Amino acid sequence: MERDAWIVEAEGSFVGYAWVWGPRLPQPDYDARLSLRLPDFPTDAAHLLLDQMEDRVVEKSRADDAGTLPRLAIPCTAADLGKRDLLEARGYRPVRTFYRMQRALEGPSERAAWPAETSVGTIRDRADEEDLYRVLIDSFAEHYGYMPEPFDEWRRRNLDHSEYAPTLSFVVRRGGEAVAGSLNYRSPDEGTVGMIGVRRSWRRLGLGRALLLHSFDSFRSAGLLVAKLGVDSENADRAVALYESVGMSVTRRNTLYGRTLETS
């Protein structure tokens, strides 16, 4: 990681950072984050930082011997016009848009309506963690940018997070089989639905809606004031419509800008 991240200072002040990660197998796709205090960030320094990021991705791609030109993707909020202009000047183009959605938890709310013979429980031990992992991996298998990963890596990335809330995360079972789950996080006043999914063979039964409402109710009981989540605007399962139907609204739009990098 020490070669995949950068911090930028100017006149003794922190003005930006960046990192790259990947590849997102089976494709040579690399993710990145780029935070710059534009327009105050000098343009030449911004381009130098992007040079280093792109060079590192090319280097990693050569080492992996992918056989296909690598692609680098960098998110940009709709309000960050300076960053958008910088990326477009470098040849990056929009490839996908993601929404940040939220709703207040105050006041009355719809109660979860569970299908018959359904049980829901929190994450108490490794067996629950593995059930949650299998449910979410299956649920997201057809989603944009999906990359399979072993349980231990998934656990380290998602459950070792300081804000992971096992008592606010859930596995739904039917007939003893784990069929749905939500991986949730909490900060002092906010609950975040990090991932929520229903296995394909168990969809169209209302499990996703019930699990979402159950998560909101658990957030409220824990004293949290706001519920948040992120979603792909082109989600094929009409997730945006579901979230809107339970009172959520879009508060931020992030567009993923991508570019194919030459390795010669």
N, C-alpha and C positions, 0 to 999 in steps of 0.2 A: 504493500500500500504506500510505502514511503516514496515510490517512484510514480505513483498514480494520483497524487494530490499536491496542490500548490496553494500557498497563501501569499497575497500581494500586499506590500506596504508602500506608502508614499509619505515622505517627510515624517516618519515615525508613527503614522496612523494606518490602521487596517482598512484597506479599500476593496478587497476582493478575495475570493477563493475559488478553486475549481477542483474537480476530481473526475476520473473516468473509471468505469467498471465494465467488465465483460471478459469474454463474449457471452451473449445471451444465446446459448446453443439451442437448436442445431445450426442456426445462422450466425455469421460473423457480425452480429449486431452489438454495438457498445453503447452503454448509457453514460451520461455525464451530467454534472451539475456545474453551473457557472454563475457566480454571484458577483456582480460588479456595481459599484456606486456610480452609475452613469446619470447625467452627462459629465460629472466631475472626473470620472476615470479617463486618463489620457488614452486617446484612440490608438496610438502606437503601442502602448503597453497592453491594451486589450487584445490587439492582434497578435502580439508576442505570446500572450497567454494561450490563445487559441492555437497558435503554431505548436506550442509544446503539447497541448492536449492531443492534437491530431497526429503529431509525430509519435507520441506514445502509443496511440491506438494502432498506427501502422506497424510499429515495432512489435506490439503484442500479437497482431495478426500474422506477421511473418513467423514469429516463434511458434504459433499454433498451426502454421501451414494449412490455413483454411481452404485455399484454392479458389476463394471468391473474394472480391473486393470488400473490405470492411465498411460498415455504415456506422456513423456516429450520430446519436440523437441527443438533443439538449432541450429541456423544457423552458418555456418563457411565458410569463403571465401576460394577459391582455393589456394590463396597465404599463408594462415595462417596454415602452416604445424605443428607448435607447438601445436596449439589448436586442430587441427585434430587428432594428435597423442594422446593428452590428452583424448579426447572424445572416441576414439576407445579403449584406455586402460580401460575405464570405461564401455565398452560394448555397446556404441552407434554405430549405423550403418546408412549409408546413406539411406534416404527415398525419397528425392525429390531434384531437382536442379532448381534454379531460376537464370535468367539472369538479369543483369543490362545493358540496351542498351542506346545508345545516338547517336546524329548526330549534326553537326554544322549547324547553321541557316544562315550562310553567303551565298551570291550568289543566283542565280535563283533557283526556286523550282517549283514543280508541283502544280497547283492550284486545289482546291477542286471542284469536280464535283458532284453536289447534284441531287438526283432523283427529278422528277417533284412533285410539290405540297408539297415541304419540306421547312420548315422554321427553322432557328437556332437563338437562343438568349442567352444572358448571364444570370447569376443568379442575380436577382434584389430584390427578396422578398421571404418570407417564402413559398409562393405557388410554386415558382421555385425550392426552396430547396427541397420541398416535392416531386416534379416531378422528380428531379435528383435522390433523394433517391430511389424512386420506380423503376426507370429505372435500376439503378445500382444493387439494391438488386435482381431484376428479372434476370438481365444479368449474375450475378455471382452465381446464385443458384446452378448450377451444377459444380462449380469449386472446386478444391482441397482446403480443409480447410475452406469451406464456413460455416459461422454461422449467422443465422438470428438475427437481433437485432432491438429493437424499434427505431423509428425515432429520439427521443431525445438523446438516447445514441449514435447513429450513427452521429448525428449532432455535439455532444460534441467532439467526437473523431476525426472527419474529418474537420469540418468547423470552429471549435474554434482554429485550428492550426494557429500559427503566420504567416505562409507563404501561407495560403490559399488565392487564388486569384479569387474572384467571377467574376471580369470583364474578366478573361481569362478562365472561366469555362462555359460550355454550355449545354443546353438542346435542342434536335432536336425534332420537332413536325411535324406530318403529319396528316392532317385532324383534327387538334386540340388535337391529342393524343401524349403524350410524348413517343417517340420510341427509343431514344438514348441519351447518355449524356457523358460528360467528366468532371471529377473533377480535377482541375489543381492547381498547386502551383508555386510560384516564389521566387527565391533568387536574389541577385543583378545582376547576369549575366546568370542565368539558369532558364528554365521553366521545370517543372516536370509534366508529365501526371500521376496523382496519380491513377486514375481509369478511364477506358473508356469502355463503353458497349453498346450493341444493343440488344433490346429485341428479343427473338428467332424468333418470327413470322415475324419480319421485317429484318431478316438477308438475305444475298446474294443479296442485292440491292446496295451495295457500300457505305452504310452509315458509316461503321466503318472507311474506308479509307478516306472518305470525312471529317469526324469529326477529324481524326488525322491530316490531312493536314491543316484543318482550325485552329486547335490548334497551329500548328507550325507557321502558318502565323500570328496569334495573338501574339505569343511569339516574333516573329521577329519585328512586329510593336511596341511592348512595349520596344524594345531595348535589348532584351535578345539574347545571343550569342549561347546557346546550349540548345537542348531539350533532356530530359531524361525520362525513364520509367523503370519499373520492370515487368517481365513476367515469368510465369511458363514455364519451358522448355518443359513440356509435355502438354501444353494447347491443348485441343481437337479441338479448332476452328482455329488452324493453325495461331495463333497470331504472332508467331515468324517470319513466312514467310511474313506476312503482314508488319510487322515493318521493315524487311530487304528490302522489295520492295519500301519503301519510304525513303531509305537511312540510316537507323539506323544499328548499328553494336554492337555486344556484347563487353562490356568493363570489365565486372566482372561476375564471377560465384560464387553463394552462394549455398552451399549444406546444406540441412536440415538433421541433425543427430538426430535420435530418439532412444528411449529406453523405454520399458515397465518396470514400477517400481513395486516391490513387496510391499504389504501393511501389511504383517504379521510380 
